[in-house]
Amino acid sequence: MIPGSFEYFAPRSLDEAVNFLAAHREDVKILSGGQSLLPLMKMRLSKPEFVVDIGRIPGLDTITQEGNHIVIGAMVTHAQIEYSDFLNKNCPLLPRTATTIADVQVRNRGTIGGSVAHADPAGDMPATILALDAEIKVVGPNGERWIKCQDFFLGLLMSVLEPDEIVTAIKVPVTGNDKTAYLKAAPRSSGFAVVGVAVRMTMNAGGTCDRAAIAITGVTDKAYRAGRVEQMLAGKKLDAKLIESAAAEATHNIDVIEDINGSVEYRTQLTHVYVARAIEAALKS
Ligand SMILES: Cc1cc2nc3c(=O)[nH]c(=O)nc-3n(C[C@H](O)[C@H](O)[C@H](O)COP(=O)(O)OP(=O)(O)OC[C@H]3O[C@@H](n4cnc5c(N)ncnc54)[C@H](O)[C@@H]3O)c2cc1C
């Protein structure tokens, strides 16, 4: 459980970090909270020659409001999100998600930027930022770019991020009166989702669902939006029968995975049950 040898670099500015990454892009890894990278390095599944610790770069650990949006710095930890009064008031889906991640130790070190960049198919934050239609700010040698999160995740631990690009912030909306919930089924041993469901719904005064965003993690090689469920809910008054029949479409066209936590049939059924429960929980929020 000892990682291979590597050169450690702790830049004090984004420019310094990007220049170093660009110079070593073939064999470099960014270190944020280290909660995913270090286990991989200790198991020798990742053997970078260079590790760039971005924890000393100023300005990456703030939560700020910009009009109807909130910009969360990449180095903001799961624990900061969990206990942020501002987020609990203005975008409660994020803190609700953060509380379900692992244990206190992991939440104290793990960051939102690391969770997004890592693109773990069982990670919780990817589902939640998808349900929030978040945008991801990335800085690299060619300057900065904003990536819609629907375009960000490609597959198992894969995203559109280049090796010399740094995720610097995540932009989410103020969700106001929207109904939101995050629910997951996870083994106690790891806490990772067998299925995790993030829900955001806009309900009108008459009790009709104007818009639904349902995102799911743990079920296939990346988090995804359950478009068919969303379409079945939009424009309807939600009752138990509709919620159940919509939830049954949550794995439509999805290549459900099988692993030590369950067969395809088990995970499919669990997903349908958890989508229905998450919609019900959101309605009560
Ligand atoms: C015991 C345990 C249980 C866990 N349970 C859960 C769980 O239930 N749910 C869950 O979602 N997660 C879980 N995690 C993972 C945890 O949430 C990590 O914090 C997260 O996946 C990665 O964040 P990090 O800041 O630690 O990133 P790191 O480990 O530092 O980095 C992860 C990867 O992302 C890259 N990277 C990091 N930051 C950036 C950046 N800003 N820009 C570009 N690339 C970057 C790194 O190079 C590396 O490849 C668990 C981890 C452990 C150890």
The ligand as an SDF file (V2000), in Angstrom:
LIG
                    3D

 53 58  0  0  0  0  0  0  0  0999 V2000
  -13.5560    5.2570    1.8540 C   0  0  0  0  0  0  0  0  0  0  0  0
  -14.0810    6.1700    0.7670 C   0  0  0  0  0  0  0  0  0  0  0  0
  -15.4330    6.2080    0.5390 C   0  0  0  0  0  0  0  0  0  0  0  0
  -15.9380    7.0480   -0.4470 C   0  0  0  0  0  0  0  0  0  0  0  0
  -17.2980    7.0940   -0.6410 N   0  0  0  0  0  0  0  0  0  0  0  0
  -17.8080    7.9260   -1.5710 C   0  0  0  0  0  0  0  0  0  0  0  0
  -19.2290    8.0210   -1.7640 C   0  0  0  0  0  0  0  0  0  0  0  0
  -20.0320    7.3990   -1.0550 O   0  0  0  0  0  0  0  0  0  0  0  0
  -19.6720    8.8450   -2.7450 N   0  0  0  0  0  0  0  0  0  0  0  0
  -18.8170    9.5850   -3.5320 C   0  0  0  0  0  0  0  0  0  0  0  0
  -19.2950   10.3080   -4.4010 O   0  0  0  0  0  0  0  0  0  0  0  0
  -17.4910    9.5370   -3.3430 N   0  0  0  0  0  0  0  0  0  0  0  0
  -16.9640    8.7360   -2.3910 C   0  0  0  0  0  0  0  0  0  0  0  0
  -15.6110    8.7000   -2.2130 N   0  0  0  0  0  0  0  0  0  0  0  0
  -14.7500    9.5350   -3.0740 C   0  0  0  0  0  0  0  0  0  0  0  0
  -14.6650   10.9570   -2.5230 C   0  0  0  0  0  0  0  0  0  0  0  0
  -15.8880   11.6220   -2.6940 O   0  0  0  0  0  0  0  0  0  0  0  0
  -13.5580   11.7640   -3.2110 C   0  0  0  0  0  0  0  0  0  0  0  0
  -13.4410   12.9180   -2.4480 O   0  0  0  0  0  0  0  0  0  0  0  0
  -13.8170   12.1840   -4.6310 C   0  0  0  0  0  0  0  0  0  0  0  0
  -14.1390   11.1220   -5.4860 O   0  0  0  0  0  0  0  0  0  0  0  0
  -12.5740   12.8150   -5.2580 C   0  0  0  0  0  0  0  0  0  0  0  0
  -12.3180   14.0500   -4.6860 O   0  0  0  0  0  0  0  0  0  0  0  0
  -10.8790   14.4420   -4.2150 P   0  0  0  0  0  0  0  0  0  0  0  0
  -10.9140   15.8990   -3.9440 O   0  0  0  0  0  0  0  0  0  0  0  0
  -10.4880   13.5760   -3.0960 O   0  0  0  0  0  0  0  0  0  0  0  0
  -10.0120   14.1870   -5.5370 O   0  0  0  0  0  0  0  0  0  0  0  0
   -8.5760   13.4860   -5.7060 P   0  0  0  0  0  0  0  0  0  0  0  0
   -8.5750   12.1400   -5.1030 O   0  0  0  0  0  0  0  0  0  0  0  0
   -7.5080   14.4290   -5.2840 O   0  0  0  0  0  0  0  0  0  0  0  0
   -8.5470   13.3760   -7.3130 O   0  0  0  0  0  0  0  0  0  0  0  0
   -9.3910   12.4690   -7.9920 C   0  0  0  0  0  0  0  0  0  0  0  0
   -9.0940   12.5240   -9.4930 C   0  0  0  0  0  0  0  0  0  0  0  0
   -9.5200   13.7490  -10.0630 O   0  0  0  0  0  0  0  0  0  0  0  0
   -8.4020   14.5120  -10.5550 C   0  0  0  0  0  0  0  0  0  0  0  0
   -8.6320   15.8870  -10.0810 N   0  0  0  0  0  0  0  0  0  0  0  0
   -8.8300   16.2450   -8.7830 C   0  0  0  0  0  0  0  0  0  0  0  0
   -9.1230   17.5450   -8.7040 N   0  0  0  0  0  0  0  0  0  0  0  0
   -9.1030   18.0090   -9.9700 C   0  0  0  0  0  0  0  0  0  0  0  0
   -9.3490   19.2980  -10.5370 C   0  0  0  0  0  0  0  0  0  0  0  0
   -9.7050   20.3540   -9.7890 N   0  0  0  0  0  0  0  0  0  0  0  0
   -9.2380   19.4320  -11.8750 N   0  0  0  0  0  0  0  0  0  0  0  0
   -8.9080   18.3670  -12.6510 C   0  0  0  0  0  0  0  0  0  0  0  0
   -8.6770   17.1310  -12.1860 N   0  0  0  0  0  0  0  0  0  0  0  0
   -8.7850   16.9680  -10.8530 C   0  0  0  0  0  0  0  0  0  0  0  0
   -7.1740   13.8680   -9.9510 C   0  0  0  0  0  0  0  0  0  0  0  0
   -6.0310   14.0390  -10.7580 O   0  0  0  0  0  0  0  0  0  0  0  0
   -7.6010   12.4250   -9.8420 C   0  0  0  0  0  0  0  0  0  0  0  0
   -7.4640   11.7940  -11.0730 O   0  0  0  0  0  0  0  0  0  0  0  0
  -15.0710    7.8740   -1.2260 C   0  0  0  0  0  0  0  0  0  0  0  0
  -13.6920    7.8320   -0.9850 C   0  0  0  0  0  0  0  0  0  0  0  0
  -13.1910    6.9920    0.0010 C   0  0  0  0  0  0  0  0  0  0  0  0
  -11.7080    6.9840    0.2690 C   0  0  0  0  0  0  0  0  0  0  0  0
  1  2  1  0
  2  3  1  0
  2 52  2  0
  3  4  2  0
  4  5  1  0
  4 50  1  0
  5  6  2  0
  6  7  1  0
  6 13  1  0
  7  8  2  0
  7  9  1  0
  9 10  1  0
 10 11  2  0
 10 12  1  0
 12 13  2  0
 13 14  1  0
 14 15  1  0
 14 50  1  0
 15 16  1  0
 16 17  1  0
 16 18  1  0
 18 19  1  0
 18 20  1  0
 20 21  1  0
 20 22  1  0
 22 23  1  0
 23 24  1  0
 24 25  2  0
 24 26  1  0
 24 27  1  0
 27 28  1  0
 28 29  2  0
 28 30  1  0
 28 31  1  0
 31 32  1  0
 32 33  1  0
 33 34  1  0
 33 48  1  0
 34 35  1  0
 35 36  1  0
 35 46  1  0
 36 37  1  0
 36 45  1  0
 37 38  2  0
 38 39  1  0
 39 40  1  0
 39 45  2  0
 40 41  1  0
 40 42  2  0
 42 43  1  0
 43 44  2  0
 44 45  1  0
 46 47  1  0
 46 48  1  0
 48 49  1  0
 50 51  2  0
 51 52  1  0
 52 53  1  0
M  END
$$$$
